Amino acid sequence: MVISSTNTDSAEHLNCTFASRYVRSAVPKFKMPENSIPKEAAYQVINDELMLDGNPRLNLASFVTTWMEPECDQLIMASVNKNYVDMDEYPVTTELQNRCVNMIAHLFNAPVGDDETAIGVGTVGSSEAIMLAGLAFKRKWQQRRKAQGKPYDKPNIVTGANVQVCWEKFARYFEVELKEVKLREGYYVMDPVQAVELVDENTICVAAILGSTLTGEFEDVKLLNELLTKKNEETGWETPIHVDAASGGFIAPFLYPELEWDFRLPLVKSINVSGHKYGLVYAGVGWVVWRTKDDLPEELIFHINYLGTDQPTFTLNFSKGSSQIIAQYYQFIRLGFEGYKHIMENCMESTRVLREGLEKMGRFNIVSKDVGVPLVAFSLKDSSKHTVFEVSENLRRFGWIIPAYTMPPNAEKIAVLRVVVREDFSRNLAERLLSNIEQVLKEIDTLPSRLLTKAAHVAATINETQDGKLPKKSETETLEEVTRQWKRFVDGRRAGAC
Ligand SMILES: *Cc1c(COP(=O)(O)O)cnc(C)c1O
């Protein structure tokens, strides 16, 4: 957690043997040091401590890019000192951003003609993009309600319970009620029929996900568009759709060009995508595109002129680096459609190898689908003795970071492991991972079940509290208790899937 509490114990110092070559006194951890230290010492102290971080390339928990070409690294380093917001001073950087927005708008089939122009903006990631898109929907809805003389104080948004945490943030920060379609066992995305049922006159939009964070599955935006069109005709409402294509936005256009999920569907008014996921750029870039200028209320756009000429801005933050935008442009022109297609096909092929290897072990159910974002989500067929959490924990020993988590309501009973396949996850690594998983399974099979030990412990503590009386817990009751314990344990450690 980065909201740090003040630590008054300044006696706790950071000791570093290497730095002792350059400095004799220890560096305090929580207070700014009185004196300066040589640059070599500062470098050494920090570099040594960072060695204990995981290896980003083995971090299979994240969709976010961990490798780029050295030529692009060079461009990034050359532009780290450029503030993106100084558009007048860095007109070329601004121009590159605009080119990226245009390329993405075309990729998502935005209608472009004489009277129609899509607009968009670069953001820090999909989260900021979603805040902006959500604000635009909220404001549009308020304007419409005001014009009709109707109350506009109870906006809501309809999503699946599988949404990424940024939607919950949007709802809480900007005071919009989040109406979630619950999942069910075996169905882990938003059901369009139920979503449309939840829509009412206060719904600012329905948010569909192209590439669910939990299973990589694409939600059926086409069906949603159909059902919602019908409902709008019946009620006179104008409920629009937003597509959260954070991970799928750079998959679907290359692998499933026939799939209709984007601006080809009339109710889709805005789309976000993470440049730092399958856009293949390091963390720090996302995009949001609106179908037309009318879909972004003018009153949300600020005009600044003190850096030079008039510059419209619509972002939550003001200053930020330019490197990521330049890197995105690099990827677009370096790879082209062909390059992205090859990389995504390759990711899918590695996903297939991994999925089939896991299936062959006979111990897992595959929860992810063949069509979707390249990832494998899988659960244990038999979790009566050992759980996916133990598998995840044991894989850490080999350096693999593979998260295990329980599904959102109402499918909490299902716990899965998820391996995200990125460009830099080679076939060799996939094969190595499979053999490590097999090894882990073999090892935990020989261990006493922690669940049963825990169950016995839980049963004992429950029974103790009944002052002397020892009511017998049935086996299912005990197991339920154990599941609750696990859930508490997992919730406590939850870092969030990203
Ligand atoms: C990753 C993700 C987000 C958040 O995106 P950031 O770019 O990390 O801010 C939102 N929605 C979905 C579906 C995601 O996968």
The ligand as an SDF file (V2000), in Angstrom:
LIG
                    3D

 15 15  0  0  0  0  0  0  0  0999 V2000
   -6.2630   -3.4790  -16.5870 C   0  0  0  0  0  0  0  0  0  0  0  0
   -7.6800   -3.1710  -16.7100 C   0  0  0  0  0  0  0  0  0  0  0  0
   -8.1820   -1.9210  -16.3050 C   0  0  0  0  0  0  0  0  0  0  0  0
   -7.3170   -0.8810  -15.6650 C   0  0  0  0  0  0  0  0  0  0  0  0
   -6.3860   -0.4500  -16.5800 O   0  0  0  0  0  0  0  0  0  0  0  0
   -5.0480    0.3480  -16.2350 P   0  0  0  0  0  0  0  0  0  0  0  0
   -4.5430    0.6210  -17.5960 O   0  0  0  0  0  0  0  0  0  0  0  0
   -4.1840   -0.5730  -15.4540 O   0  0  0  0  0  0  0  0  0  0  0  0
   -5.4270    1.5710  -15.4750 O   0  0  0  0  0  0  0  0  0  0  0  0
   -9.5220   -1.6800  -16.5010 C   0  0  0  0  0  0  0  0  0  0  0  0
  -10.3360   -2.6080  -17.0400 N   0  0  0  0  0  0  0  0  0  0  0  0
   -9.8890   -3.8050  -17.4450 C   0  0  0  0  0  0  0  0  0  0  0  0
  -10.8360   -4.7810  -18.0660 C   0  0  0  0  0  0  0  0  0  0  0  0
   -8.5460   -4.1410  -17.2790 C   0  0  0  0  0  0  0  0  0  0  0  0
   -8.1090   -5.3400  -17.6680 O   0  0  0  0  0  0  0  0  0  0  0  0
  1  2  1  0
  2  3  1  0
  2 14  2  0
  3  4  1  0
  3 10  2  0
  4  5  1  0
  5  6  1  0
  6  7  2  0
  6  8  1  0
  6  9  1  0
 10 11  1  0
 11 12  2  0
 12 13  1  0
 12 14  1  0
 14 15  1  0
M  END
$$$$
